């Protein structure tokens, strides 16, 4: 496998194959297990009924964090684990995970002390804003728990700096500052983990849009969600990493339940230059009037705001409600009274369902974010054990995967031979860190590809050390920039279509690129991208139009993108040849 190629298959190619382990769910936790097992040379198949990372794994706050607020619930071991995993991700995936300076505005001195104590002892507290002493105590403990593999400074508390006095409300008297981290493209890290896994164990495979229909004996029946074709594989073990769908998958496999519940978290992406500039690269971490902890920080050239925490029953039927948009905008207006916010600032919304262990807690925020691994032994109809992953945070995926992998290895009677804790991920391997090394790497990239230095810098930030072989491939195809979508080229999108398991147009637009979340998808851009995908994947005119319609509908109805409706049926005058890369290139000259 070359440095840039990623391995994906369609279900038909899997017929009658045997795998030591079949993993259900290609979100971050399932892929983490896939990566760890492949490192132990265990041959695995990972499948997902949708696209890779299409569930909650593509809808986090994009923070890699220890969970400061979990300290109030007494989740010390979780915070210690999460801060260590945060520190490891900063080392192992520096192309995607970066430090994030965080500021907490504080208005009172003693506020929240009693509330925090009551929460710690499991009592229902009165609604009270956390003050300086409570936050200082929490941050001191946060620093202590996060000391392993530390790569960032400890917290500090000070009077409100002069340049922040006009930013926060007048009642704010102090600010606490600490460091967590953020991830620019979580969906890409998941694909990189799959690529790394199959490099270490070439007999493994990954298939999206592939649903598990049942398990009898050691035979697992799979259905291709695109063609409807059924195929059968055999396995020695199964890992159920289907997140919020865990109980449904467990029922299909004949296991015990229920074990999980879900809360949805909605986020907004704003085009708000005044707020972005005022934040000065920092995240603001604050309380809403209802006690919910919210965050806002500069995300690339936009601002990301989150999140809500609302119980849901069906993870397949969720969307960001208008009331949630209004709630988050009102929270911003309370914290930043000198700035104006309205729905016109929102360029993108997204929502995911957190897979939480079942709980009787009064409020969603009081439900533990910890994880566990459970075992369903063979049953009367199933001859193989099922290892289930319950709960889990994005940040702690590696630790949860390690725990689950250990259980699978136990069931297989095989030893652990390596650890993932210090293992670079994808383009994080051999990535230059200091400024001089980065400049030398860019010199090599420019010399090898003939690209401009600006374009080389974009690819380096996007793909890390894998930018070098990729740039050579793109340059060989001309690397013609898109006319209507900045920052990407025809060759780059073609590569993503061909090598990263793209099946539908929204796979490319929403998850393989950052175009959608940055609010850069217009009617013209979407039509242009659809033409490139059609050319790369061999779609005819009818399929191209169907994909254009489905993607535009999803962006408009699920993500709040302002696009014109696309008719479900292709108009008689629709000419797909006008949307090919060749035609677009001629039109741009």
Secondary structure, DSSP 8 states (H G I E B T S, - for coil): --SS------GGGGTT-EEEEEEE--SHHHHHHHHHHHHTT--EEEE-SSSTT-SGGGSS-SEE---GGGGGGT-HHHHHHHHHHHHHHHHH-TTTEEEEEEEEEE--SSTTHHHHHHHHTT---------HHHHHHHHHHHHHHT-TT--S---EEEE--GGGTTTS-TT--EEEEEEEEEES-HHHHHHHHHHHHHHH-TT-EEESSEEEEEEEBTEEEEEETTT--EEEEEEEEEEE--GGGHHHHHHHHT-----EEEEEEEEEEE--HHHHHHHTT-EEEEE-TTS-EEEEEEETTEEEEE---EEES-TTS----HHHHHHHHHHHHHH-TTS---GGGEEEEEEEEEEEE----SSGGGS---EEEEEE---SSB-SEEEEEEE--STTHHHHHHHHHHHHHHHHT------STT---GGGTT---SHHHHHHHHHHHHHHH---HHHHHHHHHHHGGGHHHHHHHHHHTT--B-SSSTT-BHHHHHHHHHHTT--SHHIIIIIISSTTTTT---HHHHHHHHHHHHHHHT--HHHHHHHHHHHHHHHHHHH--------SS--TT--GGGGSHHHHHHHH-
